[in-house]
Amino acid sequence: MDWPAEARLVVKGLLAREGVTYAALAERLQAIGVSETEYSIANKLARGSFSLVFLLQCVRALGKDQVTIEVPGD
């Protein structure tokens, strides 16, 4: 199982459903006091190794109070 790829898909899926680009996410994160740039977001998602804190910040920046995450099977 490629866990970083699965993590990346979770965030990219959230962004796609909301129609939000990395640049727009960076602006929304900055609006809630989180210092990220389009470039830093792209790097985190390319690696797929970001923290749960970052995921929660993205969820909040997207105006959500909950999300459903499906964990892939083998």
C-alpha positions as CSV (number, residue, x, y, z in Angstrom):
1,M,0.0,0.0,0.0
2,D,1.3,3.4,-0.9
3,W,0.2,5.4,2.1
4,P,1.6,8.8,1.0
5,A,-0.3,8.5,-2.3
6,E,-3.5,7.7,-0.4
7,A,-3.0,10.7,1.9
8,R,-2.4,12.9,-1.1
9,L,-5.6,11.7,-2.7
10,V,-7.6,12.5,0.4
11,V,-6.6,16.2,0.3
12,K,-6.7,16.5,-3.5
13,G,-10.2,15.0,-3.4
14,L,-11.4,17.6,-0.8
15,L,-10.0,20.4,-3.0
16,A,-11.5,19.0,-6.2
17,R,-15.0,18.6,-4.6
18,E,-14.8,22.3,-3.5
19,G,-13.2,23.5,-6.7
20,V,-10.3,25.0,-4.7
21,T,-6.8,25.4,-6.2
22,Y,-3.6,25.3,-4.1
23,A,-3.4,29.1,-4.4
24,A,-6.9,29.6,-3.1
25,L,-6.2,27.1,-0.3
26,A,-3.1,29.1,0.7
27,E,-5.2,32.2,0.9
28,R,-7.9,30.5,2.9
29,L,-5.3,29.0,5.3
30,Q,-3.7,32.4,5.7
31,A,-7.2,33.8,6.6
32,I,-7.3,31.4,9.6
33,G,-3.8,32.2,10.7
34,V,-1.9,29.3,9.0
35,S,1.2,30.4,7.0
36,E,1.3,28.3,3.8
37,T,2.0,29.2,0.2
38,E,0.8,27.6,-3.0
39,Y,4.4,26.2,-3.4
40,S,4.5,24.7,0.2
41,I,1.1,23.1,-0.3
42,A,2.2,21.6,-3.6
43,N,5.3,20.2,-2.0
44,K,3.4,18.7,0.9
45,L,0.9,17.0,-1.4
46,A,3.7,15.8,-3.7
47,R,5.4,14.1,-0.8
48,G,2.1,12.9,0.7
49,S,3.8,13.1,4.1
50,F,1.9,15.9,5.9
51,S,0.5,15.9,9.4
52,L,-3.0,15.4,10.7
53,V,-2.8,19.0,11.8
54,F,-2.3,20.1,8.2
55,L,-5.3,18.0,7.2
56,L,-7.5,19.5,9.9
57,Q,-6.3,23.0,8.9
58,C,-7.3,22.3,5.3
59,V,-10.7,21.0,6.4
60,R,-11.3,24.2,8.4
61,A,-10.0,26.5,5.6
62,L,-12.5,24.8,3.3
63,G,-15.3,25.7,5.7
64,K,-16.1,22.2,6.8
65,D,-16.6,20.9,10.3
66,Q,-16.4,17.3,9.3
67,V,-15.3,15.0,6.5
68,T,-15.5,11.3,5.8
69,I,-12.2,9.6,4.9
70,E,-12.3,6.2,3.3
71,V,-9.3,4.0,4.2
72,P,-8.4,1.8,1.3
73,G,-8.3,-1.9,1.6
74,D,-5.4,-4.2,0.5
